[in-house]
Amino acid sequence: MQDVEESRELIEFIRRSPSPFHAVAEVRRRLDAAGFSYLDEGDAWHVEPGGSYYTTRNGSSLVAFSIPADLPAGVHFQMTAAHTDAPTFKLKAVPTLEGPASYVRLDVEAYGGMIDSTWLDRPLGLAGRVLVRDADGRGATSRLFSPDRDLVLIPNVAIHFNREVNKGYAFNRQVDLCPLFSAGELRAGDFDRLVAAELGVEPEAILARELCLVNRQPGRVWGWADEFTSTPKLDDLQCAFASVKALLAAGTPVGHINVCALFDNEEVGSGTKQGALSTFLRDVLVRLCGALGLGQEDYLRALAGSMLVSCDNAHALHPNHPEKHDEANRALLNRGLVVKEAANQKYTTDAFSRAVLRAVCDDAGVPLQTFANRSDSAGGSTLGNLSNEQVSVHAVDVGLPQLAMHSSYETTGTADTALGIAALRAFFSRDVRIRGAEGFELA
């Protein structure tokens, strides 16, 4: 089944992306293989019609774009955005805690809003980046770090010592959620020595590190009819994967510039130099226009005719708690991409942007679903309206349906990844010509 193959490729993509830095490295590998050219932010940019390019920021965010061979007057952008980060626990600067007795634990703090209990009693790894001093001592280089080993575990307290645990228990993150690192074979000062050995450098060469816990449970396609796919980090690497696959499948666009943006730090508000609230996307678009010989007026006209599909996963109807969902506007597994809308504008979707995506997907024979929160329940926010503060365009918020969002192990429908790729490929492949607020044409 094609759906199963896409889901297994997604699982492998996520396995190779244990941190945002690894996710960007994996996307870069795919773009390089497809013939995209890398543009360093610190270099002068030279681009050509018909070319495909990408740039990165902080090693954890990326923007890729494809330019039509015949650059039309009044060119515009058709963009997707997703994020590379997921809720986890990050190591503090001094990463180890000694005791009690001969135990050594890791000192971590929460990154994002995870479901704490899902991190206990399972093998965990460590992943991220380490800044290592160069051999000549004159500079430093960022190195990816992700040993393919089960390294730590957060043990539960036995029910005999916590008999109320099944009646609801609030974990104290400073006390209950410290991963066990050693029972006595290692000391607190050994941590950097072990990191250095993994990287093949001396411990004193390590200047800084940015590491997080990783759920090591392998992804699986499961169920009697293979209907379900479970893996860590579906939110939002599933949408990042689908966006990149769609960009590559669409090929060279005609009449518009295709743009795929992947931002870091969505789970903590996006307010970083590499987040959706940063100037990253705007900087790329302005520089792209300049490299094509277009001026400020051309850039602003391009924005007026552009559209963004903000891709961040959606809540699927929960089988045990249907009361948590709006009765009419709820998403189901294996029914494809979900259009999300909220009156409080936490999502960017409006009638205009919904109509554009609906027309594109109807013409391609790709299904769309609808999601809205219950009117008595507050929903979350995402990156579409944040990126719109820097690059203001028509925008629609979408996501792929999943269960257990922000668990360390999440579930989606096996058909949904392929359906998401098909919808985004259709968007990248059609030339959406926007006529102000009055309407649009599809070429």
C-alpha positions in Angstrom: 0.0 0.0 0.0 1.3 3.5 -0.9 -0.1 4.9 2.3 2.0 2.4 4.3 5.1 3.2 2.4 4.7 7.0 3.0 4.1 6.3 6.7 7.2 4.2 7.0 9.2 6.9 5.2 7.8 9.4 7.7 8.9 7.1 10.6 12.4 6.9 9.2 12.5 10.7 8.7 11.5 11.2 12.3 14.1 8.6 13.5 16.8 10.6 11.7 15.5 13.9 13.3 15.8 13.5 17.1 16.4 17.3 17.5 15.5 20.4 15.4 19.2 20.5 14.3 19.0 16.9 13.1 15.7 17.6 11.4 17.2 20.5 9.4 20.2 18.3 8.5 17.9 15.6 7.2 15.9 18.1 5.1 19.1 19.5 3.8 20.2 16.0 2.8 17.0 15.5 0.8 17.2 19.0 -0.8 20.8 18.4 -1.8 19.9 15.1 -3.4 17.1 16.9 -5.4 19.5 19.4 -6.8 18.8 22.4 -4.5 21.7 24.8 -3.9 22.6 26.1 -0.5 22.7 29.9 0.2 24.6 31.0 3.3 22.9 33.9 5.0 26.3 35.6 5.3 27.1 35.4 1.6 25.9 37.4 -1.4 23.1 35.6 -3.0 23.0 34.8 -6.7 19.9 33.0 -8.0 18.6 32.2 -11.4 15.1 31.6 -12.9 14.4 27.9 -12.9 16.7 27.3 -9.9 15.9 25.8 -6.5 17.7 27.0 -3.3 17.6 26.9 0.5 19.1 28.7 3.4 19.2 28.0 7.2 19.3 29.9 10.4 20.8 28.6 13.7 21.0 25.1 12.2 17.4 24.5 13.3 15.3 26.5 10.8 15.2 26.4 7.1 13.6 28.1 4.1 13.7 26.4 0.7 12.3 27.9 -2.6 11.9 27.1 -6.3 11.8 29.8 -8.9 9.9 29.5 -12.3 12.0 29.2 -15.4 10.1 32.1 -17.0 9.8 34.8 -14.3 6.5 36.6 -15.0 5.7 40.2 -14.2 3.9 40.4 -10.9 5.4 37.2 -9.5 4.1 36.0 -6.1 4.9 33.5 -3.4 3.0 30.3 -2.6 4.3 29.2 0.8 4.0 26.5 3.4 5.3 26.7 7.0 5.8 24.0 9.6 8.0 23.6 12.7 11.0 21.5 13.6 10.7 21.4 17.4 8.6 19.3 19.7 8.0 19.3 23.5 10.8 17.6 25.4 13.2 18.1 28.3 16.4 20.0 27.8 19.6 19.6 29.8 20.7 22.6 31.9 24.2 24.1 31.6 25.5 22.0 34.5 23.8 18.8 33.5 24.2 16.3 36.3 23.0 15.8 39.9 24.9 13.6 42.3 23.0 11.4 44.8 21.2 10.2 46.6 23.7 7.5 47.5 25.7 6.6 44.4 23.1 7.6 41.8 23.8 10.2 39.2 20.9 12.0 37.6 20.5 14.5 34.8 19.2 18.0 35.6 16.6 18.9 33.0 13.9 21.5 32.4 10.7 21.4 30.3 10.7 22.7 26.8 7.1 23.2 25.7 3.9 21.8 27.1 4.4 18.0 27.1 2.3 15.3 28.8 4.8 14.5 31.6 3.7 11.0 32.5 4.4 9.8 28.9 8.2 10.3 29.5 8.5 7.9 32.4 9.6 4.3 32.4 10.9 4.2 28.8 14.4 4.2 27.3 15.5 7.7 26.4 18.4 9.1 24.4 20.1 12.4 24.1 20.4 14.6 21.0 21.2 18.1 19.9 24.3 20.1 19.1 27.7 20.6 20.7 30.0 23.6 20.1 33.5 22.2 19.8 36.7 24.3 19.7 38.6 23.8 16.4 42.0 21.9 16.6 43.9 25.2 16.0 42.1 26.8 18.9 41.1 29.8 16.8 37.4 29.0 16.4 34.6 26.5 17.1 32.3 24.3 15.1 28.8 23.0 15.8 28.6 19.2 15.8 25.5 17.1 15.8 25.2 14.7 18.8 22.9 11.7 18.9 24.3 8.4 20.1 22.3 5.5 18.9 22.0 4.1 22.4 19.5 4.0 25.3 21.2 6.3 27.8 18.7 7.3 30.5 15.3 6.6 32.0 12.9 8.4 34.3 11.6 5.8 36.8 8.2 6.0 38.3 7.7 5.7 42.1 6.3 2.3 42.9 2.5 2.3 43.6 3.3 1.0 47.1 4.9 4.4 47.9 2.3 6.5 45.9 -1.0 4.7 46.3 -2.9 7.7 45.0 -1.1 7.8 41.7 -4.1 6.4 39.7 -6.4 9.0 41.2 -4.4 11.8 39.5 -0.9 12.9 40.3 0.9 16.2 39.6 4.5 15.6 38.8 7.0 18.0 40.3 9.5 18.5 37.4 12.4 19.4 39.7 11.9 16.2 41.8 10.0 13.6 39.8 11.3 14.0 36.3 15.1 13.8 36.7 16.5 11.0 34.4 18.6 8.3 35.9 22.1 8.4 34.3 24.1 6.0 36.5 23.9 3.8 39.5 27.5 4.3 40.5 29.7 3.4 37.6 29.8 7.1 36.5 30.3 10.4 38.4 28.8 13.7 37.7 32.0 15.1 36.1 32.0 12.3 33.6 29.3 13.7 31.4 31.4 16.0 29.2 34.1 13.3 29.0 31.5 10.9 27.6 30.1 13.5 25.1 33.7 14.3 24.0 34.5 10.6 23.5 31.4 10.2 21.3 32.5 13.2 19.2 36.1 12.1 19.1 37.5 15.2 20.8 39.0 16.1 24.1 36.7 17.2 26.9 38.3 20.6 27.2 37.4 21.2 23.5 33.7 21.3 24.4 32.6 25.0 24.8 28.8 24.6 25.0 26.0 22.1 24.3 22.3 22.1 23.6 20.9 18.7 24.3 17.4 17.3 24.8 15.8 14.0 25.8 14.6 11.8 23.0 12.0 9.0 23.2 13.8 5.9 21.8 10.6 3.9 21.2 10.6 3.0 17.5 7.8 4.2 15.3 5.3 1.7 14.1 2.5 1.1 11.6 0.0 -0.9 13.5 -3.6 -2.2 13.8 -5.3 -5.2 12.2 -5.7 -3.3 8.9 -2.5 -1.1 9.4 -4.7 1.9 10.0 -2.5 3.6 12.6 1.0 5.1 12.6 2.6 5.9 15.9 5.9 7.6 16.5 7.5 10.4 18.6 7.3 14.0 17.3 4.4 13.8 14.9 3.6 17.3 16.0 5.1 18.8 13.8 7.6 16.7 11.9 4.7 15.0 10.1 3.8 18.3 8.5 7.4 19.3 8.0 7.9 16.0 6.1 4.8 16.4 4.1 5.7 20.0 3.1 9.2 19.1 1.9 7.9 16.0 0.0 5.2 18.2 -1.6 7.8 20.9 -2.6 10.0 18.3 -4.2 7.1 16.5 -6.0 5.8 19.8 -7.4 9.0 20.4 -9.3 9.7 23.8 -11.0 6.7 26.1 -10.6 5.0 28.1 -13.3 3.9 31.7 -12.6 4.9 31.8 -9.0 7.7 31.1 -6.5 7.2 28.1 -4.2 8.5 28.5 -0.7 8.7 25.9 2.2 9.6 27.3 5.6 10.5 25.2 8.6 10.8 27.2 11.9 12.2 26.2 15.3 10.8 27.2 18.7 7.1 27.1 17.9 6.5 25.1 21.1 7.8 28.0 23.3 6.2 30.9 21.5 8.3 31.4 18.3 10.0 34.6 19.7 13.6 33.7 18.7 15.8 34.7 15.9 14.9 31.4 14.2 11.2 31.3 15.1 8.2 32.2 13.1 8.1 35.7 14.8 11.6 36.4 13.6 12.6 38.2 10.4 13.9 35.0 8.9 11.2 34.4 6.3 10.9 38.1 5.5 14.7 38.4 5.1 14.7 35.4 2.7 11.9 36.8 0.5 13.4 40.3 0.4 16.8 39.0 -0.5 15.3 36.6 -3.1 13.5 39.5 -4.8 16.7 41.6 -4.7 18.7 38.7 -6.3 16.2 38.5 -9.1 16.5 42.3 -9.7 13.2 43.2 -8.1 12.8 46.2 -5.9 10.8 47.1 -2.8 7.7 47.9 -4.8 7.9 44.6 -6.5 8.3 42.8 -3.2 5.2 44.5 -1.7 3.2 43.7 -4.8 4.3 40.1 -4.6 3.1 39.8 -1.0 -0.3 41.2 -2.0 -0.7 38.3 -4.4 0.8 35.6 -2.1 -0.6 32.9 0.1 0.7 30.9 3.1 -0.5 27.4 4.2 0.5 27.1 7.8 0.9 23.4 8.6 0.7 22.3 12.3 -1.0 19.1 13.3 -4.7 19.0 14.4 -6.6 17.1 17.1 -8.3 14.0 15.8 -11.6 12.9 17.5 -10.6 11.0 20.6 -12.2 7.5 20.8 -12.8 7.6 24.5 -13.6 11.3 24.9 -15.8 12.6 22.0 -17.2 15.2 24.4 -13.9 17.1 24.1 -14.7 18.0 20.5 -17.2 20.2 18.6 -20.0 17.9 17.3 -19.9 19.3 13.8 -16.3 20.5 13.3 -14.2 17.6 14.3 -11.4 15.7 12.4 -11.1 12.0 11.9 -8.0 9.8 11.3 -7.4 8.7 7.7 -9.5 11.4 6.2 -6.7 13.8 5.2 -5.7 17.4 5.8 -7.7 19.5 8.4 -8.5 23.1 7.9 -8.5 24.8 11.3 -10.5 28.0 12.1 -11.1 30.1 15.2 -13.1 33.3 15.7 -10.4 34.6 18.0 -7.9 34.5 15.1 -5.6 32.0 16.8 -5.7 30.5 13.4 -5.3 32.5 10.2 -8.1 30.8 8.2 -10.8 33.0 6.8 -13.4 32.5 4.1 -11.0 33.7 1.4 -8.1 31.4 2.3 -10.4 28.5 2.9 -11.9 28.9 -0.5 -8.5 29.0 -2.2 -7.4 25.7 -0.6 -10.8 24.1 -1.1 -10.7 24.9 -4.8 -7.2 23.7 -5.3 -7.9 20.4 -3.4 -11.3 19.8 -5.1 -9.7 20.1 -8.5 -7.0 17.6 -7.4 -9.6 15.2 -5.9 -7.9 15.5 -2.5 -10.2 15.5 0.6 -10.2 18.3 3.3 -11.6 18.2 6.8 -12.7 21.0 9.1 -11.8 21.6 12.7 -13.0 24.1 15.3 -12.7 24.0 19.1 -15.7 23.7 21.3 -17.1 27.2 22.0 -16.6 26.6 25.8 -12.9 25.5 25.4 -9.8 27.5 24.5 -7.6 26.1 21.8 -3.9 26.5 21.2 -2.1 28.8 18.8 0.3 28.0 16.0 2.9 29.7 13.7 0.7 31.1 10.9 -0.5 34.2 12.6 2.9 34.8 14.1 4.8 34.6 10.8 2.1 37.0 9.4 3.3 39.7 11.7 6.5 39.8 9.6 5.2 38.7 6.2 1.5 39.6 5.9 -0.3 37.5 3.3 -3.5 35.6 2.8 -3.1 32.5 5.0 -4.9 29.3 6.0 -4.1 27.1 9.0 -4.1 23.3 8.4 -2.8 20.2 10.1 -2.8 16.4 9.9 -5.1 14.7 12.4 -3.5 13.0 15.4 -4.2 11.6 18.8 -2.3 12.3 22.0 -0.7 15.6 20.9 2.3 16.5 23.0 2.7 13.0 24.3 6.2 11.6 23.9 4.6 9.0 21.5 1.7 10.2 19.2 -0.7 8.5 16.8 -2.0 9.4 13.3 -3.8 7.7 10.5 -1.7 5.7 8.1 -3.4 7.3 5.1 -3.0 10.8 6.4 0.6 11.5 5.5 0.1 10.7 1.9 -3.1 12.7 1.8 -1.3 15.7 3.3 1.5 15.4 0.7 -1.1 15.3 -2.1 -2.9 18.4 -0.8 0.2 20.5 -0.4 1.6 19.3 -3.8 -1.6 20.4 -5.4 -1.2 23.9 -3.8 2.4 24.1 -4.9 1.5 22.9 -8.4 -1.3 25.4 -9.2 -0.7 29.1 -9.9 -3.1 30.9 -7.5 -3.7 34.4 -8.9 -5.2 36.6 -6.2 -7.3 39.6 -7.2 -7.1 41.7 -4.0 -9.9 40.6 -1.6 -12.4 40.2 -4.5 -11.4 36.7 -5.6 -8.8 34.5 -7.3 -8.1 32.4 -10.3 -6.3 29.1 -10.6 -4.0 28.6 -13.5 
